[in-house]
């Protein structure tokens, strides 16, 4: 097997690992936002999925640097590929997303294990969590699709146009997922508040109907 094929195979391994972990991470976040209960099981699943995502990103970055060095020495013209550089840009964005989740979201989640996120996090923080999950899932899916498409054969003049089109579609997809997530999150929080009010009303009726209530 040639050196280029070995590097590309490693690159594919990193993309597949990252995509599967990001999909699972999205499922964990969806379950958390649906129930609001941050159990230890959900926290551990979130932690492990995040670690696997970081591993996938590290493999992709390592193989990408090696591949760029290889092209620079062997075939510099082949590096003029808008799909390849769009993939690198999205990997950079998802790496920043993973860093934020590792340094900010994970420690915050650890402090709230066993509690509800609806009472402890503001609407802005919950929407931010949904946005982080959307960025992670859409980014890895886009990276996978671009890797499957392969070389686009664009010249220097077409590079900016095709690269801009790819990134525009990517940001539109992320924006759509964030909007849908925020709407779904708002509906879930409203349903949670309605259930909470019903419980409060139910217990108030019990207390008011208690025969010893006059002595309280």
C-alpha positions as CSV (number, residue, x, y, z in Angstrom):
1,X,0.0,0.0,0.0
2,X,1.4,3.4,-0.9
3,X,2.1,6.1,1.7
4,X,-0.7,8.3,0.4
5,X,-3.3,5.5,0.7
6,X,-2.1,4.7,4.3
7,X,-2.5,8.4,5.3
8,X,-5.9,8.6,3.7
9,X,-7.0,5.4,5.4
10,X,-6.0,6.8,8.8
11,X,-7.9,10.0,7.9
12,X,-11.0,7.9,7.1
13,X,-10.7,6.1,10.4
14,X,-10.7,9.4,12.3
15,X,-13.7,10.7,10.4
16,X,-15.7,7.6,11.0
17,X,-14.9,7.6,14.7
18,X,-15.7,11.3,15.0
19,X,-19.0,10.9,13.1
20,X,-20.3,7.9,15.1
21,X,-19.3,9.6,18.4
22,X,-20.9,12.9,17.4
23,X,-24.1,11.1,16.5
24,X,-24.2,9.3,19.8
25,X,-23.4,12.6,21.6
26,X,-26.3,14.2,19.9
27,X,-28.6,11.4,21.1
28,X,-27.3,11.9,24.7
29,X,-28.0,15.6,24.5
30,X,-31.4,15.1,23.0
31,X,-32.3,12.7,25.8
32,X,-31.0,15.2,28.4
33,X,-33.0,18.1,26.9
34,X,-36.1,15.9,26.6
35,X,-36.2,14.7,30.2
36,X,-34.2,17.5,31.9
37,X,-32.8,15.0,34.4
38,X,-29.0,14.9,34.4
39,X,-28.4,11.4,35.7
40,X,-25.0,9.9,36.3
41,X,-25.5,7.6,33.4
42,X,-26.2,10.5,31.0
43,X,-23.2,12.3,32.3
44,X,-20.9,9.3,31.8
45,X,-22.2,8.7,28.3
46,X,-21.7,12.4,27.5
47,X,-18.2,12.3,28.8
48,X,-17.2,9.1,26.9
49,X,-18.8,10.3,23.6
50,X,-16.9,13.6,24.0
51,X,-13.6,11.8,24.5
52,X,-14.1,9.7,21.4
53,X,-15.0,12.8,19.4
54,X,-11.8,14.4,20.5
55,X,-9.9,11.3,19.6
56,X,-11.4,11.3,16.1
57,X,-10.5,15.0,15.7
58,X,-6.9,14.3,16.8
59,X,-6.6,11.5,14.2
60,X,-8.1,13.7,11.5
61,X,-5.7,16.6,12.3
62,X,-2.6,14.3,12.4
63,X,-3.4,12.7,9.1
64,X,-4.3,16.1,7.5
65,X,-0.9,17.6,8.5
66,X,0.9,14.6,7.1
67,X,-1.1,14.7,3.9
68,X,-0.5,18.4,3.4
69,X,3.2,17.9,3.8
70,X,3.1,15.0,1.3
71,X,1.2,17.1,-1.3
72,X,3.6,20.1,-0.8
73,X,6.6,17.9,-1.7
74,X,5.0,15.6,-4.4
75,X,2.1,17.4,-6.1
76,X,1.4,21.0,-5.0
77,X,-1.2,21.5,-7.6
78,X,-3.4,18.7,-6.1
79,X,-3.7,20.8,-3.0
80,X,-5.9,23.2,-4.9
81,X,-9.1,21.4,-3.8
82,X,-11.9,23.5,-2.3
83,X,-13.5,20.4,-0.7
84,X,-10.3,19.5,1.0
85,X,-9.8,23.0,2.5
86,X,-13.5,23.3,3.4
87,X,-13.0,20.0,5.3
88,X,-10.0,21.5,7.1
89,X,-12.0,24.6,8.0
90,X,-14.9,22.6,9.4
91,X,-12.5,20.3,11.4
92,X,-11.1,23.5,12.9
93,X,-14.5,24.7,13.9
94,X,-15.6,21.4,15.4
95,X,-12.3,21.3,17.3
96,X,-13.1,24.7,18.9
97,X,-16.6,23.3,19.7
98,X,-15.1,20.2,21.3
99,X,-12.6,22.3,23.3
100,X,-15.5,24.5,24.7
101,X,-17.5,21.4,25.6
102,X,-14.5,19.8,27.3
103,X,-13.5,22.9,29.3
104,X,-16.9,24.5,30.0
105,X,-19.8,22.2,29.5
106,X,-18.4,19.0,31.0
107,X,-17.3,20.6,34.3
108,X,-20.7,22.3,34.6
109,X,-22.5,19.1,33.9
110,X,-20.5,17.3,36.5
111,X,-21.6,19.7,39.2
112,X,-25.3,19.1,38.3
113,X,-25.3,15.3,38.2
114,X,-28.5,14.1,39.9
115,X,-30.3,17.4,39.4
116,X,-32.6,18.9,36.7
117,X,-31.1,21.2,34.1
118,X,-34.4,23.1,33.8
119,X,-34.1,24.6,37.2
120,X,-30.3,25.2,37.2
121,X,-29.6,26.4,33.7
122,X,-31.1,29.5,32.1
123,X,-32.8,29.3,28.7
124,X,-29.7,30.9,27.1
125,X,-27.5,28.1,28.6
126,X,-29.9,25.4,27.5
127,X,-30.1,26.8,24.0
128,X,-26.3,27.0,23.9
129,X,-26.1,23.3,24.8
130,X,-28.5,22.5,21.9
131,X,-26.4,24.7,19.5
132,X,-23.2,22.9,20.6
133,X,-24.8,19.5,19.8
134,X,-26.0,20.7,16.4
135,X,-22.6,22.1,15.5
136,X,-20.9,18.8,16.4
137,X,-23.4,16.6,14.5
138,X,-23.6,18.7,11.3
139,X,-19.9,19.3,11.2
140,X,-18.9,15.6,11.3
141,X,-21.6,14.7,8.8
142,X,-20.4,17.4,6.4
143,X,-16.8,16.3,6.9
144,X,-17.9,12.7,6.0
145,X,-19.8,13.8,2.9
146,X,-16.9,15.9,1.7
147,X,-14.5,13.0,2.2
148,X,-16.8,10.7,0.2
149,X,-17.0,13.3,-2.6
150,X,-13.2,13.4,-2.8
151,X,-11.4,15.7,-5.2
152,X,-13.5,18.3,-6.9
153,X,-10.9,19.2,-9.5
154,X,-11.4,23.0,-9.2
155,X,-8.9,25.4,-10.7
156,X,-7.5,28.4,-8.9
157,X,-10.2,30.7,-10.3
158,X,-13.0,28.4,-9.2
159,X,-11.5,27.7,-5.8
160,X,-13.0,30.7,-3.9
161,X,-16.5,30.2,-5.5
162,X,-16.8,26.5,-4.7
163,X,-15.2,26.9,-1.2
164,X,-17.6,29.7,-0.4
165,X,-20.6,27.6,-1.6
166,X,-19.6,24.7,0.5
167,X,-19.2,26.8,3.6
168,X,-22.5,28.7,2.9
169,X,-24.4,25.4,2.8
170,X,-22.6,24.2,6.0
171,X,-23.6,27.3,7.9
172,X,-27.1,27.2,6.6
173,X,-27.4,23.6,7.8
174,X,-26.0,24.5,11.2
175,X,-28.3,27.5,11.5
176,X,-31.4,25.4,10.6
177,X,-30.5,22.8,13.2
178,X,-30.0,25.4,15.9
179,X,-33.3,27.1,15.1
180,X,-35.2,23.7,15.2
181,X,-33.4,22.8,18.4
182,X,-34.3,26.1,20.1
183,X,-37.9,25.7,19.1
184,X,-38.0,22.1,20.4
185,X,-36.2,23.2,23.6
186,X,-38.7,25.9,24.2
187,X,-41.6,23.5,23.8
188,X,-40.0,21.0,26.1
189,X,-39.4,23.7,28.8
190,X,-43.0,24.9,28.5
191,X,-44.3,21.4,29.0
192,X,-42.0,20.9,32.0
193,X,-43.3,24.1,33.6
194,X,-46.9,23.1,33.0
195,X,-46.3,19.7,34.7
196,X,-44.6,21.5,37.6
197,X,-47.6,23.9,38.0
198,X,-50.0,20.9,37.9
199,X,-48.0,19.2,40.7
200,X,-47.9,22.4,42.8
201,X,-51.6,22.8,42.4
202,X,-52.2,19.1,43.3
203,X,-50.1,19.4,46.5
204,X,-51.8,22.7,47.4
205,X,-55.2,21.0,47.2
206,X,-54.0,18.2,49.4
207,X,-52.6,20.6,52.1
208,X,-55.7,22.7,52.0
209,X,-58.0,19.7,52.3
210,X,-56.1,18.2,55.2
211,X,-58.2,18.0,58.5
212,X,-55.3,19.3,60.6
213,X,-54.6,22.2,58.2
214,X,-56.2,24.7,60.6
215,X,-53.5,23.9,63.2
216,X,-50.7,24.7,60.7
